[in-house]
Each structure stands twice: as structure tokens, then as C-alpha cells.
């Protein structure tokens, strides 16, 4: 079980500000595609060290919002800032973990975790950190194993370590546990929480699983159907470790499901 941290390490974390962001996709000839507005006038602030989840219907722009925050695509209008710095493209200060771990199959666990350091040209001076991060995710004994030797949960832990070793100020997680079986998923939820509490990294977590959002988050952002707007932001004021069967947990789950059912119907 995961207990509440006495004091989270937020010295390396950063706040996130999303200000009146729109995203409209265009056709190949440069014209706007009808109905192609994915994200509509989204404003959101996340404090350093906070873990916030985004939930909403499929196609509501959750992943689009995450990719704009990662700097992989640009907003059509509005701005996204890390601290006070506008995001203008990808950066190692923003780690991104997908549903598919996307490990390099020809590299060992150790080499996969080192990959970010190699890409940044800092492997020589930071090589000692690889062992630290393998211990952090409990994979020391699998250092020389290849991805095809790993379970789904273990592969996702490698992906988390690979993202965290770059010491990102914000970690963006796009359905990172969605492909796992229910038992492994619950264990990995505790793993992500443990890493969050150990590192104090700001996390923005996209999920379709309401129970997962309640179990993990400090706040839950509910988005409407496409074009995605923020319908409601719900604080999760439940003590950790959270009991999924408690009356408070189930009541909040019911409220969120009702909000999702009516989201965007005004």
C-alpha cells in the first residue's frame, strides 16, 4: 500500500499553466477540416508536485492536450507554460509515457533506461544514475534482460525509469496502464504513486478509468465530448492510502460518472 508522503520533493518539479488553448486540425491543403476542433478554450493550472488526472469520452482531446503540453504539436491559439516559460517544442524537461512502453527491442533494460541520457549526450557524467533508477523501479536483477523477457508491467516500469532519469520537471502519462490486466494495473498504480512520492515530479495523467483517477489523483479534470472543454475540476480529498470500497470513494465515483454522462449537454 502507498502511504502519504511526509514531504514531497518538488525542488525539480514545475508548475503548468494552460491558458485558453484551442486546437483545430487542418486538411493537407491547409484548410480547416469541418468538425476538426479537438480542444476548445481550455484553461488549467497545475501546481509543482501535483498529480492531476484528465478523464473524458474517447476523442475528447485528452491526448491532444497532452501532446501539446509535450511540445509535439502546437496549439492553434492560446499558450502553455512550464513555470513562466512558453512551450515551443519537445524538451527533456517534459517526460512522456504512452500506453505502449515503446522500448527498443534490441537493447537491454539498462540500455533502454540509458537511451535518454545518450540522446542528451550526458551518459558519461550521469551513468551512475542508471543503477539508482533501476532500483527505484525494482528492476536491478533484470538489467541485462531484453524487452521480450519482460512482463507488461515490468516493461512499463522500464518506460517510467527511462522518462524519470532525465529528471523531467513534468511527467505526462497517456493511458500508461491501459494495456495491463486488472491485477497488474492496480499494482502499477501503486508503483506510479510511489515514484511520484519519491521524486515529487509534477504529473498529468490521462485515463479512461474513473477508479484509477480517484485512487491516484489530487484533482480530476473532466472534459466534455469533442470539441473537448473542461466541464468540471474535482478535488479528491481522500486520505492515502485510498480504500476503493469506502463509501467516500464510491460516492465520488458515482458523482463523476453522472458528470461524465451529462458533460457538454448544456
Buried (B, 14 or more C-beta within 10 A) or exposed (E): EBEEBEEBEBEBBBBBBBBEBBBBEEEEEEEEEEEBBBBBBBEBEBBBBBBBBBBBBEEBBBBBBBBBBBBBEEBBEBEBBBEEEEBEEEBBBBBBBBBBBEBEEEBBBBBBBBBBBEEEEBBEEBEEBBEEBBEBBEBEEBBEBBBEEBEBBBBBBBBBBBBBBBBBBBBBBBBBBBBBEEEBBBEBBBBBBBBBBEBBBBBBBBBEBBBBBBBBBBBBBBBBBBBBBBBBEBEBEBEBEBBEEEEBBBEBBEEBEEBBEEBBEE
